[in-house]
Amino acid sequence: MTIEQVLNAPMIAWPLGLFDCCGVTDGASAAILCRAEDAKKYRKDYVNIKAFGMSASPGWGKERIDYDFTYWDATQHAAKAAYAEAGIKNPRKELDMVELHDCFSIAELIASESMQLCETGKFKEQMTATRAYYHDGEMPVNISGGLKSFGTPLAPAAAVRLRNIQADPEEG
Amino acid sequence: MAESIKDKVAIVGMGCTKFGERWNADAKDMITEAVDEALQDAGVELKQIEAIWQGTQWGTQLSEGGVATGTLVSGTLQTQYIPVTRVENACGTGAESLRGATFALAAKGYDLVMAVGVEKVKDMGFGGLPSVWIGRWSRYTVRSAPGRGDMPWPPLPTRQVRFEQRGRQEGTGRDLGQKPLLRSQEPQGASEERSDH
């Protein structure tokens, strides 16, 4: 795919063209879990869960005409909770790899900033500097290709991201 | 006193189908495919699984807004009376099913559980996602919700006004030929400073 193809793609909702939007897809995924002390019974390279951050916003984005869509308050709260639970003080330095929800191209920027992976408004400069789009980057983001590559079957999408992490035992 | 769940729960097996336009596979086919792979990956049998969390956002096989209950998984896998909990949390549905499974293990309610996510959304008959939220919830319920009257906000414009402010006709989305309202032209008092940014 070329830059021209992306820029000349049919407009879906300005300024987002066809390739800025993920496809809706069918799919299923499954995960088997046990307590960490039992995990060795099943395999050596199990993946420990460090934290869950979950946050439901009051839904202002759908109601308020003055809602600021350039950051996600719920994501910010959820990320903060997860970092606190996992004992992460500086996500930019401590996270080795990130899979995040990029249903639209702009969503990756908003999610990254809301998750404090870079400073607000500095996505382009800082994520380019850390080579966020490459396996050998300091903190690769969505090296699975993200939702725009494999589509979003919604419910199973989170799990496929986990599998990518599992595939790299260093991320444990 | 709540404790952190850090390092208390582990994932020992994962399975995943191909994502895409699966015209020749229904939800049950895909559940079987993913679950078989996960069981094989963990080296366990289905009868060892003690509870299942099933994440499904949309109806899956059913009509728009229909509900896929836990029997979608228990029926497909023919599990024998173990609990199946169907969860939904928008695009976080998959994570939500993992979260349920994780906390149940941390509480020592079970020793070995499974989280399953499935979605069959290509057969809806149109592109994109169904407008269940807008049609069923936003339009009628929000403004009558208790507590909203206490919020220090100006009154919310009606849905029709919101569309017209963006130069579109409500319902059809037809372009009204007007310039959309710019942020700087928004009604007096509509903007507030974010408090927690």
Interface residues (C-beta under 8 A of the other chain):
Chain A: V24 T25 D26 G27 A28 S29 A30 A31 I32 L33 C34 R35 A36 D38 A39 Y42 R43 Y46 V47 N48 I49 K50 A51 F52 M54 A56 G59 K62 E63 R64 I65 D66 D68 Y71 D73 E85 A86 G87 H101 C103 T120 F150 G151 T152 P153 L154 A155 P156 A157 A158 A159 V160 L162 R163 Q166
Chain B: S4 I5 K6 D7 K8 V9 A10 I11 V12 G13 M14 G15 C16 T17 K18 F19 G20 E21 R22 A25 A27 M30 I31 E33 A34 V35 E37 A38 L39 D41 A42 G43 V44 I49 G55 T56 Q57 W58 N89 A90 C91 G92 T93 G94 A95 E96 S97 L98 R99 A101 T102 L105 A106 K108 D111 L112 V113 M114 A115 V116 G117 V118 E119 K120 V121 K122 G127 G128 L129 W133 S138 V142 W153 L156 P157 R162 Q165 E186 A190 S191 E192 R194 D196 H197
